[in-house]
Amino acid sequence: MTEKQNYLFICGCPRSGTTALVNLLNHHPSIAIGMERYKHYATPENIHKINPDAFSSQYFFDLKKEQTNIMWETFYKNLVSKYQLRDNVFLGDKYPHYYKFYAQINEQFNNVKWIFIIRDIVDVALSYNVRAANPQDQWPEDADYRKAVIHWNDSLSRTWKYVKHSQQDNLFVCEYERLFAYDREHFEALINFLEIDSNFEFESLYSQSTKNWEQRQSLKAQIDNQQLEYINAHANTKLKDHLLHKFDLSRK
């Protein structure tokens, strides 16, 4: 890879919309993001293996079980043509827990950008509950609303430290509720952060992906009062507000 190559990593608490964000962004001709391509390397011992060499065409499209458990052949076939452009495309990966490795990944890459996506903790907790209750899902049974709060707080804490202390202005804090409720201002801010041009097809897909927003919001009624009390008592919503406020100030 050349020094001109741009890289993009997407992270956030699990069940916060990282997959939806990747599916949206990958429809842009200048973005080619993997789907947890190197998730098994996201450990202190192996994080160094996520480096520019991992995003060469020869390596990136050679899916191995020791690197990932997501072997979506069609998904990766759709990225091949973009990899041929290289310098004109953001290459990268999404994995929720990459937020634990901001500094380490920054050290490996030049021209790297980050998107950290935040979703309302109640929605995240509901999604954890659904997966934990499904016996056919490999999701751990104990990873319910309580584990959701732990992961949500941890992602906010680590990202807050990064935004507060990092000398790099290379992270965009994406609000799930704003982006997928068709907040044009937020969408345009994301496009400007990536310094990419929009087009009719990309705009149409964004509009289409936000159409059922009101229907999805109605799902919040499914959480019981005891769980809601636990979430309100333990989720660090003040830290979320601090992070969003600091990020907004940095963009002005």
Accessible surface in RSA format (square Angstrom, percent):
REM  Atomic radii and reference values for relative SASA: ProtOr
REM  Chains: A
REM  Algorithm: Lee & Richards
REM  Probe-radius: 1.40
REM  Slices: 20
REM RES _ NUM      All-atoms   Total-Side   Main-Chain    Non-polar    All polar
REM                ABS   REL    ABS   REL    ABS   REL    ABS   REL    ABS   REL
RES MET A   1    75.78  39.2   2.80   1.9  72.98 173.8   8.30   7.1  67.48  89.4
RES THR A   2    75.40  53.6  62.06  62.9  13.34  31.8  69.22  93.0   6.18   9.3
RES GLU A   3   143.80  82.6 132.05  99.9  11.74  28.0  49.87  96.5  93.93  76.7
RES LYS A   4   158.91  77.5 147.44  90.5  11.46  27.3  94.99  85.5  63.92  68.1
RES GLN A   5     1.02   0.6   0.32   0.2   0.70   1.7   0.00   0.0   1.02   0.8
RES ASN A   6    51.36  35.4  51.36  49.6   0.00   0.0   0.51   1.2  50.85  49.1
RES TYR A   7     5.55   2.6   5.55   3.2   0.00   0.0   4.79   3.6   0.76   0.9
RES LEU A   8     0.00   0.0   0.00   0.0   0.00   0.0   0.00   0.0   0.00   0.0
RES PHE A   9     0.00   0.0   0.00   0.0   0.00   0.0   0.00   0.0   0.00   0.0
RES ILE A  10     0.00   0.0   0.00   0.0   0.00   0.0   0.00   0.0   0.00   0.0
RES CYS A  11     0.00   0.0   0.00   0.0   0.00   0.0   0.00   0.0   0.00   0.0
RES GLY A  12     0.00   0.0   0.00   N/A   0.00   0.0   0.00   0.0   0.00   0.0
RES CYS A  13     2.04   1.5   1.85   2.1   0.20   0.5   1.85   4.7   0.20   0.2
RES PRO A  14    11.96   8.7  11.70  10.7   0.26   0.9  11.96   9.9   0.00   0.0
RES ARG A  15    89.57  37.6  78.57  40.1  11.00  26.2   8.24  11.3  81.33  49.3
RES SER A  16     0.80   0.7   0.58   0.8   0.22   0.5   0.00   0.0   0.80   1.1
RES GLY A  17    12.43  15.3   0.00   N/A  12.43  15.3   9.38  25.7   3.05   6.8
RES THR A  18     5.37   3.8   4.56   4.6   0.81   1.9   0.01   0.0   5.37   8.1
RES THR A  19    53.51  38.1  52.58  53.3   0.93   2.2  36.72  49.3  16.78  25.4
RES ALA A  20    39.42  36.2  29.87  46.1   9.56  21.7  34.92  49.2   4.51  11.9
RES LEU A  21     0.00   0.0   0.00   0.0   0.00   0.0   0.00   0.0   0.00   0.0
RES VAL A  22     0.00   0.0   0.00   0.0   0.00   0.0   0.00   0.0   0.00   0.0
RES ASN A  23    66.65  46.0  63.73  61.6   2.92   7.0  23.41  56.3  43.24  41.8
RES LEU A  24     4.84   2.7   1.94   1.4   2.90   7.3   4.15   2.9   0.69   1.9
RES LEU A  25     0.23   0.1   0.23   0.2   0.00   0.0   0.23   0.2   0.00   0.0
RES ASN A  26    19.35  13.3  10.97  10.6   8.38  20.2  10.73  25.8   8.62   8.3
RES HIS A  27    93.90  51.3  76.02  52.8  17.88  45.7  56.27  58.0  37.64  43.8
RES HIS A  28     4.54   2.5   4.54   3.2   0.00   0.0   4.54   4.7   0.00   0.0
RES PRO A  29    69.57  50.7  62.87  57.3   6.70  24.3  67.75  55.9   1.82  11.3
RES SER A  30    29.94  25.3  29.76  39.7   0.18   0.4   4.24   9.0  25.70  36.0
RES ILE A  31     0.00   0.0   0.00   0.0   0.00   0.0   0.00   0.0   0.00   0.0
RES ALA A  32     0.00   0.0   0.00   0.0   0.00   0.0   0.00   0.0   0.00   0.0
RES ILE A  33     0.00   0.0   0.00   0.0   0.00   0.0   0.00   0.0   0.00   0.0
RES GLY A  34     0.00   0.0   0.00   N/A   0.00   0.0   0.00   0.0   0.00   0.0
RES MET A  35     1.85   1.0   1.84   1.2   0.01   0.0   0.19   0.2   1.66   2.2
RES GLU A  36    20.17  11.6  20.17  15.3   0.00   0.0   0.00   0.0  20.17  16.5
RES ARG A  37     0.00   0.0   0.00   0.0   0.00   0.0   0.00   0.0   0.00   0.0
RES TYR A  38     0.00   0.0   0.00   0.0   0.00   0.0   0.00   0.0   0.00   0.0
RES LYS A  39    39.84  19.4  34.36  21.1   5.48  13.0   8.48   7.6  31.36  33.4
RES HIS A  40    74.63  40.8  62.28  43.3  12.36  31.6  44.16  45.5  30.47  35.5
RES TYR A  41    16.41   7.7  16.41   9.3   0.00   0.0   6.23   4.7  10.19  12.6
RES ALA A  42    14.73  13.5   0.12   0.2  14.62  33.3   0.12   0.2  14.62  38.7
RES THR A  43    46.23  32.9  45.36  46.0   0.88   2.1  46.05  61.9   0.18   0.3
RES PRO A  44   106.02  77.3  83.99  76.6  22.03  80.1  86.11  71.1  19.91 123.8
RES GLU A  45   126.97  72.9 108.40  82.0  18.56  44.2  67.56 130.7  59.41  48.5
RES ASN A  46    42.73  29.5  42.73  41.3   0.00   0.0   0.00   0.0  42.73  41.3
RES ILE A  47    11.61   6.6  11.21   8.4   0.40   1.0  11.21   8.1   0.40   1.1
RES HIS A  48    97.66  53.4  94.62  65.8   3.04   7.8  68.76  70.9  28.90  33.6
RES LYS A  49    86.60  42.2  80.01  49.1   6.59  15.7  42.87  38.6  43.74  46.6
RES ILE A  50     0.00   0.0   0.00   0.0   0.00   0.0   0.00   0.0   0.00   0.0
RES ASN A  51    35.80  24.7  35.80  34.6   0.00   0.0   6.55  15.8  29.25  28.3
RES PRO A  52    39.95  29.1  39.82  36.3   0.12   0.4  39.95  33.0   0.00   0.0
RES ASP A  53   109.23  76.5 105.20 104.7   4.03   9.5  30.20  71.1  79.03  78.8
RES ALA A  54     2.13   2.0   0.77   1.2   1.36   3.1   1.72   2.4   0.41   1.1
RES PHE A  55     0.00   0.0   0.00   0.0   0.00   0.0   0.00   0.0   0.00   0.0
RES SER A  56    33.43  28.2  33.43  44.6   0.00   0.0  26.67  56.8   6.75   9.5
RES SER A  57    36.79  31.1  32.88  43.9   3.91   9.0  28.39  60.5   8.40  11.8
RES GLN A  58   162.69  91.0 142.61 104.2  20.07  47.8  56.85 121.0 105.84  80.3
RES TYR A  59    83.58  39.0  81.40  46.3   2.18   5.7  62.33  46.8  21.25  26.2
RES PHE A  60     0.00   0.0   0.00   0.0   0.00   0.0   0.00   0.0   0.00   0.0
RES PHE A  61    55.64  27.8  31.38  19.4  24.26  63.1  32.42  19.7  23.23  66.5
RES ASP A  62    66.96  46.9  62.27  62.0   4.70  11.1  17.64  41.5  49.32  49.2
RES LEU A  63    40.37  22.5  16.81  12.0  23.56  59.2  16.81  11.8  23.56  63.4
RES LYS A  64    77.63  37.9  73.37  45.0   4.26  10.1  39.16  35.3  38.47  41.0
RES LYS A  65   172.24  84.0 160.07  98.2  12.17  29.0 102.58  92.3  69.66  74.2
RES GLU A  66   109.40  62.8  92.27  69.8  17.14  40.8  56.41 109.1  52.99  43.3
RES GLN A  67     1.20   0.7   1.20   0.9   0.00   0.0   0.00   0.0   1.20   0.9
RES THR A  68     0.26   0.2   0.00   0.0   0.26   0.6   0.00   0.0   0.26   0.4
RES ASN A  69    90.91  62.7  62.66  60.6  28.25  68.0  30.97  74.5  59.94  57.9
RES ILE A  70    26.11  14.9  24.79  18.5   1.32   3.2  26.11  18.8   0.00   0.0
RES MET A  71    69.75  36.1  51.77  34.3  17.98  42.8  46.17  39.3  23.58  31.2
RES TRP A  72   122.44  49.1 117.00  56.6   5.44  12.8  99.16  52.9  23.28  37.8
RES GLU A  73   120.03  68.9 112.59  85.2   7.44  17.7  37.95  73.4  82.08  67.0
RES THR A  74    99.24  70.6  97.42  98.8   1.82   4.3  61.73  82.9  37.52  56.7
RES PHE A  75    29.47  14.7  23.14  14.3   6.33  16.5  27.13  16.4   2.35   6.7
RES TYR A  76     7.63   3.6   7.48   4.3   0.15   0.4   7.63   5.7   0.00   0.0
RES LYS A  77   142.91  69.7 127.96  78.5  14.95  35.6  76.95  69.3  65.96  70.3
RES ASN A  78   101.79  70.2  85.24  82.4  16.54  39.8  27.45  66.1  74.34  71.9
RES LEU A  79     3.46   1.9   3.46   2.5   0.00   0.0   3.46   2.4   0.00   0.0
RES VAL A  80    62.07  40.8  61.84  56.0   0.23   0.5  61.84  53.7   0.23   0.6
RES SER A  81    71.10  60.1  65.73  87.7   5.37  12.4  44.86  95.5  26.24  36.8
RES LYS A  82    23.87  11.6  23.54  14.4   0.32   0.8  23.45  21.1   0.41   0.4
RES TYR A  83     1.35   0.6   1.35   0.8   0.00   0.0   1.35   1.0   0.00   0.0
RES GLN A  84   137.29  76.8 106.68  78.0  30.61  72.9  41.96  89.3  95.32  72.3
RES LEU A  85    98.43  54.8  85.25  61.0  13.18  33.1  88.14  61.9  10.29  27.7
RES ARG A  86    87.29  36.7  87.29  44.5   0.00   0.0  33.38  45.6  53.91  32.7
RES ASP A  87    55.39  38.8  46.27  46.1   9.13  21.6  18.40  43.3  36.99  36.9
RES ASN A  88   110.33  76.1  93.19  90.1  17.13  41.3  26.90  64.7  83.43  80.6
RES VAL A  89     1.44   0.9   0.33   0.3   1.11   2.7   1.31   1.1   0.12   0.3
RES PHE A  90    13.55   6.8  12.91   8.0   0.64   1.7  12.91   7.8   0.64   1.8
RES LEU A  91     0.00   0.0   0.00   0.0   0.00   0.0   0.00   0.0   0.00   0.0
RES GLY A  92     0.00   0.0   0.00   N/A   0.00   0.0   0.00   0.0   0.00   0.0
RES ASP A  93     0.00   0.0   0.00   0.0   0.00   0.0   0.00   0.0   0.00   0.0
RES LYS A  94     5.29   2.6   5.29   3.2   0.00   0.0   0.00   0.0   5.29   5.6
RES TYR A  95    34.24  16.0  34.24  19.5   0.00   0.0   6.96   5.2  27.28  33.6
RES PRO A  96     9.99   7.3   9.99   9.1   0.00   0.0   9.99   8.2   0.00   0.0
RES HIS A  97    32.78  17.9  32.78  22.8   0.00   0.0  17.05  17.6  15.72  18.3
RES TYR A  98     0.00   0.0   0.00   0.0   0.00   0.0   0.00   0.0   0.00   0.0
RES TYR A  99     2.27   1.1   0.46   0.3   1.81   4.7   0.00   0.0   2.27   2.8
RES LYS A 100    75.94  37.0  60.83  37.3  15.11  36.0  17.86  16.1  58.08  61.9
RES PHE A 101    10.55   5.3  10.55   6.5   0.00   0.0  10.55   6.4   0.00   0.0
RES TYR A 102    10.37   4.8   7.85   4.5   2.52   6.6   7.85   5.9   2.52   3.1
RES ALA A 103    59.66  54.9  54.35  83.9   5.31  12.1  57.84  81.5   1.82   4.8
RES GLN A 104    71.56  40.0  69.20  50.6   2.36   5.6  26.95  57.4  44.61  33.8
RES ILE A 105     0.23   0.1   0.10   0.1   0.13   0.3   0.23   0.2   0.00   0.0
RES ASN A 106    18.28  12.6   7.89   7.6  10.39  25.0   5.68  13.7  12.60  12.2
RES GLU A 107   150.14  86.2 110.03  83.2  40.10  95.5  47.66  92.2 102.47  83.7
RES GLN A 108    61.55  34.4  45.96  33.6  15.59  37.1   6.20  13.2  55.35  42.0
RES PHE A 109    10.14   5.1   0.00   0.0  10.14  26.4   1.92   1.2   8.22  23.5
RES ASN A 110    97.45  67.2  88.76  85.8   8.69  20.9  18.54  44.6  78.92  76.3
RES ASN A 111    73.63  50.8  48.66  47.0  24.97  60.1  18.50  44.5  55.13  53.3
RES VAL A 112    10.14   6.7   3.29   3.0   6.85  16.5   3.29   2.9   6.85  18.6
RES LYS A 113    38.67  18.9  38.67  23.7   0.00   0.0  32.07  28.9   6.60   7.0
RES TRP A 114     0.00   0.0   0.00   0.0   0.00   0.0   0.00   0.0   0.00   0.0
RES ILE A 115     0.00   0.0   0.00   0.0   0.00   0.0   0.00   0.0   0.00   0.0
RES PHE A 116     1.55   0.8   1.55   1.0   0.00   0.0   1.55   0.9   0.00   0.0
RES ILE A 117     0.72   0.4   0.00   0.0   0.72   1.7   0.00   0.0   0.72   2.0
RES ILE A 118     3.78   2.2   1.41   1.0   2.38   5.7   3.65   2.6   0.13   0.4
RES ARG A 119    44.91  18.9  44.79  22.8   0.12   0.3   0.00   0.0  44.91  27.2
RES ASP A 120    34.93  24.5  34.86  34.7   0.07   0.2   1.45   3.4  33.49  33.4
RES ILE A 121     9.53   5.4   8.93   6.7   0.61   1.5   8.93   6.4   0.61   1.6
RES VAL A 122    21.57  14.2  21.57  19.5   0.00   0.0  21.57  18.7   0.00   0.0
RES ASP A 123    10.83   7.6   7.90   7.9   2.94   6.9   2.40   5.7   8.43   8.4
RES VAL A 124     0.00   0.0   0.00   0.0   0.00   0.0   0.00   0.0   0.00   0.0
RES ALA A 125     0.00   0.0   0.00   0.0   0.00   0.0   0.00   0.0   0.00   0.0
RES LEU A 126    20.99  11.7  20.87  14.9   0.12   0.3  20.99  14.7   0.00   0.0
RES SER A 127    19.04  16.1  13.01  17.4   6.03  13.9  12.95  27.6   6.09   8.5
RES TYR A 128     0.09   0.0   0.09   0.1   0.00   0.0   0.04   0.0   0.06   0.1
RES ASN A 129    29.62  20.4  25.41  24.6   4.21  10.1  19.51  46.9  10.11   9.8
RES VAL A 130    98.89  65.1  91.46  82.8   7.43  17.9  96.50  83.9   2.39   6.5
RES ARG A 131    69.91  29.4  69.14  35.2   0.77   1.8  14.35  19.6  55.55  33.7
RES ALA A 132    13.62  12.5   4.80   7.4   8.82  20.1   5.14   7.2   8.48  22.5
RES ALA A 133    83.08  76.4  51.02  78.7  32.06  72.9  62.60  88.2  20.48  54.3
RES ASN A 134    65.19  45.0  58.25  56.3   6.94  16.7  12.84  30.9  52.35  50.6
RES PRO A 135   127.15  92.7  88.77  80.9  38.38 139.5  98.88  81.6  28.27 175.7
RES GLN A 136   169.55  94.8 134.08  98.0  35.47  84.4  44.97  95.7 124.58  94.5
RES ASP A 137    33.98  23.8  16.96  16.9  17.02  40.2   9.68  22.8  24.30  24.2
RES GLN A 138   170.55  95.4 139.45 101.9  31.10  74.0  60.99 129.8 109.56  83.1
RES TRP A 139    42.92  17.2  33.49  16.2   9.43  22.1  36.53  19.5   6.38  10.4
RES PRO A 140    77.27  56.3  66.76  60.9  10.51  38.2  77.27  63.8   0.00   0.0
RES GLU A 141   149.70  85.9 130.48  98.7  19.23  45.8  46.75  90.4 102.95  84.1
RES ASP A 142   100.55  70.4  84.07  83.7  16.48  39.0  47.59 112.0  52.95  52.8
RES ALA A 143     5.69   5.2   5.69   8.8   0.00   0.0   5.69   8.0   0.00   0.0
RES ASP A 144    19.49  13.6  19.49  19.4   0.00   0.0   8.86  20.9  10.62  10.6
RES TYR A 145    23.11  10.8  23.11  13.1   0.00   0.0   6.50   4.9  16.61  20.5
RES ARG A 146   116.78  49.0 116.78  59.5   0.00   0.0  31.11  42.5  85.68  51.9
RES LYS A 147    60.28  29.4  59.15  36.3   1.14   2.7  30.44  27.4  29.84  31.8
RES ALA A 148     0.00   0.0   0.00   0.0   0.00   0.0   0.00   0.0   0.00   0.0
RES VAL A 149     3.24   2.1   3.24   2.9   0.00   0.0   3.24   2.8   0.00   0.0
RES ILE A 150   100.67  57.3  95.99  71.5   4.68  11.3  99.52  71.7   1.15   3.1
RES HIS A 151    46.42  25.4  46.42  32.3   0.00   0.0  29.36  30.3  17.06  19.9
RES TRP A 152     3.52   1.4   3.52   1.7   0.00   0.0   2.72   1.5   0.80   1.3
RES ASN A 153    37.56  25.9  36.15  34.9   1.41   3.4  18.26  44.0  19.30  18.7
RES ASP A 154    41.44  29.0  36.80  36.6   4.64  11.0  17.28  40.7  24.16  24.1
RES SER A 155     1.21   1.0   1.21   1.6   0.00   0.0   0.00   0.0   1.21   1.7
RES LEU A 156     1.02   0.6   1.02   0.7   0.00   0.0   1.02   0.7   0.00   0.0
RES SER A 157    37.43  31.6  36.88  49.2   0.55   1.3  16.54  35.2  20.88  29.3
RES ARG A 158    98.23  41.2  93.26  47.5   4.97  11.8  19.88  27.2  78.34  47.5
RES THR A 159     0.00   0.0   0.00   0.0   0.00   0.0   0.00   0.0   0.00   0.0
RES TRP A 160    52.48  21.1  52.48  25.4   0.00   0.0  38.19  20.4  14.30  23.2
RES LYS A 161   124.66  60.8 122.87  75.4   1.79   4.3  68.65  61.8  56.01  59.7
RES TYR A 162    24.57  11.5  17.80  10.1   6.77  17.6  24.26  18.2   0.31   0.4
RES VAL A 163    29.26  19.3  12.16  11.0  17.10  41.2  17.37  15.1  11.90  32.3
RES LYS A 164   108.07  52.7  86.16  52.9  21.90  52.1  38.26  34.4  69.81  74.4
RES HIS A 165   123.04  67.2 105.09  73.0  17.95  45.9  72.93  75.2  50.11  58.3
RES SER A 166    34.83  29.4   7.10   9.5  27.73  63.9  13.93  29.7  20.90  29.3
RES GLN A 167   179.48 100.4 140.93 103.0  38.56  91.8  65.56 139.5 113.92  86.4
RES GLN A 168    91.55  51.2  74.36  54.3  17.19  40.9  31.12  66.2  60.43  45.8
RES ASP A 169   105.66  74.0  76.49  76.1  29.17  69.0  42.39  99.8  63.27  63.1
RES ASN A 170    11.13   7.7  10.90  10.5   0.23   0.6  11.05  26.6   0.08   0.1
RES LEU A 171     9.80   5.5   5.11   3.7   4.69  11.8   5.11   3.6   4.69  12.6
RES PHE A 172     2.14   1.1   2.14   1.3   0.00   0.0   2.14   1.3   0.00   0.0
RES VAL A 173     0.80   0.5   0.00   0.0   0.80   1.9   0.00   0.0   0.80   2.2
RES CYS A 174     0.02   0.0   0.02   0.0   0.00   0.0   0.00   0.0   0.02   0.0
RES GLU A 175    29.98  17.2  29.98  22.7   0.00   0.0   1.89   3.7  28.09  22.9
RES TYR A 176    12.23   5.7  12.23   7.0   0.00   0.0   3.13   2.3   9.10  11.2
RES GLU A 177    40.64  23.3  37.69  28.5   2.95   7.0  33.31  64.4   7.34   6.0
RES ARG A 178    71.83  30.2  68.78  35.1   3.05   7.3  31.85  43.5  39.99  24.2
RES LEU A 179     0.00   0.0   0.00   0.0   0.00   0.0   0.00   0.0   0.00   0.0
RES PHE A 180     5.29   2.6   5.29   3.3   0.00   0.0   5.29   3.2   0.00   0.0
RES ALA A 181    41.89  38.5  19.48  30.1  22.41  51.0  20.33  28.6  21.56  57.1
RES TYR A 182    91.98  42.9  79.45  45.2  12.53  32.6  54.44  40.9  37.53  46.3
RES ASP A 183    40.93  28.7  33.17  33.0   7.76  18.3  15.75  37.1  25.18  25.1
RES ARG A 184    75.62  31.8  71.78  36.6   3.84   9.1  44.36  60.6  31.26  18.9
RES GLU A 185   126.94  72.9 119.09  90.1   7.85  18.7  43.31  83.8  83.64  68.3
RES HIS A 186     8.53   4.7   7.86   5.5   0.67   1.7   4.63   4.8   3.89   4.5
RES PHE A 187     1.14   0.6   1.14   0.7   0.00   0.0   1.14   0.7   0.00   0.0
RES GLU A 188    80.27  46.1  79.80  60.4   0.47   1.1  24.51  47.4  55.76  45.5
RES ALA A 189    39.45  36.3  31.53  48.7   7.92  18.0  36.29  51.1   3.16   8.4
RES LEU A 190     0.44   0.2   0.44   0.3   0.00   0.0   0.44   0.3   0.00   0.0
RES ILE A 191    12.71   7.2  12.71   9.5   0.00   0.0  12.71   9.2   0.00   0.0
RES ASN A 192   106.85  73.7  93.06  89.9  13.80  33.2  28.43  68.4  78.42  75.8
RES PHE A 193     8.71   4.4   3.47   2.1   5.24  13.6   7.07   4.3   1.64   4.7
RES LEU A 194     1.89   1.1   0.00   0.0   1.89   4.7   0.00   0.0   1.89   5.1
RES GLU A 195   143.53  82.4 107.94  81.7  35.60  84.8  44.12  85.3  99.41  81.2
RES ILE A 196    20.29  11.5   7.13   5.3  13.16  31.7  12.46   9.0   7.83  21.3
RES ASP A 197   124.19  87.0 114.71 114.2   9.48  22.4  33.93  79.9  90.26  90.0
RES SER A 198    43.77  37.0  17.45  23.3  26.32  60.6  17.74  37.8  26.02  36.5
RES ASN A 199    57.16  39.4  46.31  44.7  10.85  26.1  40.17  96.7  16.99  16.4
RES PHE A 200   174.50  87.3 162.54 100.7  11.96  31.1 166.78 101.1   7.73  22.1
RES GLU A 201   120.72  69.3 115.61  87.5   5.12  12.2  42.65  82.5  78.07  63.7
RES PHE A 202     0.21   0.1   0.01   0.0   0.20   0.5   0.07   0.0   0.14   0.4
RES GLU A 203    47.29  27.2  45.17  34.2   2.12   5.0  27.85  53.9  19.44  15.9
RES SER A 204    47.18  39.9  36.55  48.8  10.63  24.5  36.17  77.0  11.01  15.4
RES LEU A 205    49.74  27.7  45.61  32.6   4.13  10.4  49.21  34.6   0.52   1.4
RES TYR A 206     0.00   0.0   0.00   0.0   0.00   0.0   0.00   0.0   0.00   0.0
RES SER A 207    40.79  34.5  40.03  53.4   0.76   1.8  13.55  28.8  27.24  38.2
RES GLN A 208   108.33  60.6  99.58  72.8   8.75  20.8  36.16  77.0  72.17  54.7
RES SER A 209    40.48  34.2  21.09  28.1  19.39  44.7  33.08  70.4   7.40  10.4
RES THR A 210    11.83   8.4   4.83   4.9   7.00  16.7   0.02   0.0  11.81  17.9
RES LYS A 211   150.41  73.4 114.36  70.2  36.05  85.8  73.78  66.4  76.63  81.6
RES ASN A 212    71.40  49.2  64.44  62.3   6.95  16.7  26.42  63.6  44.98  43.5
RES TRP A 213    29.57  11.9  29.52  14.3   0.05   0.1  17.27   9.2  12.29  19.9
RES GLU A 214   137.68  79.0 129.87  98.3   7.80  18.6  65.47 126.6  72.21  59.0
RES GLN A 215   133.20  74.5 122.29  89.4  10.91  26.0  44.62  95.0  88.59  67.2
RES ARG A 216    57.86  24.3  52.74  26.9   5.11  12.2  39.54  54.0  18.32  11.1
RES GLN A 217    51.86  29.0  45.33  33.1   6.53  15.5  18.69  39.8  33.17  25.2
RES SER A 218    74.43  62.9  52.82  70.5  21.61  49.8  52.53 111.9  21.90  30.7
RES LEU A 219    89.07  49.6  88.64  63.4   0.44   1.1  89.07  62.6   0.00   0.0
RES LYS A 220    62.44  30.5  57.42  35.2   5.03  12.0  34.92  31.4  27.52  29.3
RES ALA A 221    95.29  87.6  56.35  87.0  38.94  88.6  69.53  97.9  25.76  68.2
RES GLN A 222   124.58  69.7  90.40  66.1  34.18  81.4  39.32  83.7  85.26  64.7
RES ILE A 223    18.33  10.4   4.59   3.4  13.73  33.1   6.04   4.4  12.29  33.3
RES ASP A 224    74.48  52.2  64.69  64.4   9.79  23.2  44.90 105.7  29.58  29.5
RES ASN A 225   114.14  78.7 110.17 106.5   3.97   9.6  24.60  59.2  89.54  86.5
RES GLN A 226   141.16  78.9 134.06  98.0   7.09  16.9  41.20  87.7  99.96  75.8
RES GLN A 227    37.93  21.2  37.93  27.7   0.00   0.0   3.43   7.3  34.51  26.2
RES LEU A 228    58.63  32.7  58.63  41.9   0.00   0.0  58.63  41.2   0.00   0.0
RES GLU A 229   119.51  68.6 113.21  85.6   6.30  15.0  43.92  85.0  75.58  61.7
RES TYR A 230    64.15  30.0  58.86  33.5   5.29  13.8  40.98  30.8  23.17  28.6
RES ILE A 231     0.96   0.5   0.96   0.7   0.00   0.0   0.96   0.7   0.00   0.0
RES ASN A 232   106.72  73.6  77.78  75.2  28.94  69.7  28.66  69.0  78.06  75.5
RES ALA A 233    78.95  72.6  37.76  58.3  41.19  93.7  48.21  67.9  30.74  81.4
RES HIS A 234    95.55  52.2  79.51  55.3  16.04  41.0  56.58  58.3  38.97  45.4
RES ALA A 235    10.75   9.9   0.31   0.5  10.45  23.8   0.31   0.4  10.45  27.7
RES ASN A 236    62.15  42.9  55.96  54.1   6.19  14.9  12.98  31.2  49.17  47.5
RES THR A 237    66.83  47.5  65.70  66.6   1.13   2.7  39.29  52.8  27.53  41.6
RES LYS A 238   156.74  76.5 155.54  95.4   1.20   2.9  98.86  89.0  57.88  61.7
RES LEU A 239    21.28  11.9  20.21  14.5   1.07   2.7  21.01  14.8   0.27   0.7
RES LYS A 240    35.16  17.2  35.16  21.6   0.00   0.0  11.56  10.4  23.59  25.1
RES ASP A 241    87.50  61.3  81.99  81.6   5.51  13.0  28.06  66.0  59.44  59.3
RES HIS A 242   102.56  56.1 100.00  69.5   2.56   6.5  62.56  64.5  40.00  46.5
RES LEU A 243     0.00   0.0   0.00   0.0   0.00   0.0   0.00   0.0   0.00   0.0
RES LEU A 244    24.01  13.4  24.01  17.2   0.00   0.0  24.01  16.9   0.00   0.0
RES HIS A 245   112.50  61.5 108.39  75.3   4.11  10.5  73.19  75.4  39.31  45.7
RES LYS A 246    67.31  32.8  66.26  40.7   1.05   2.5  18.23  16.4  49.08  52.3
RES PHE A 247    11.18   5.6  11.18   6.9   0.00   0.0  11.18   6.8   0.00   0.0
RES ASP A 248    60.27  42.2  57.68  57.4   2.59   6.1  15.33  36.1  44.95  44.8
RES LEU A 249    96.60  53.8  83.89  60.0  12.71  32.0  84.03  59.0  12.57  33.8
RES SER A 250    61.18  51.7  29.99  40.0  31.20  71.9  40.13  85.4  21.06  29.5
RES ARG A 251    98.25  41.3  64.12  32.7  34.13  81.3  30.49  41.7  67.76  41.1
RES LYS A 252   195.40  95.3 129.58  79.5  65.82 156.7 116.03 104.4  79.38  84.6
END  Absolute sums over single chains surface
CHAIN  1 A    12956.2      11054.2       1902.0       6497.7       6458.5
END  Absolute sums over all chains
TOTAL         12956.2      11054.2       1902.0       6497.7       6458.5
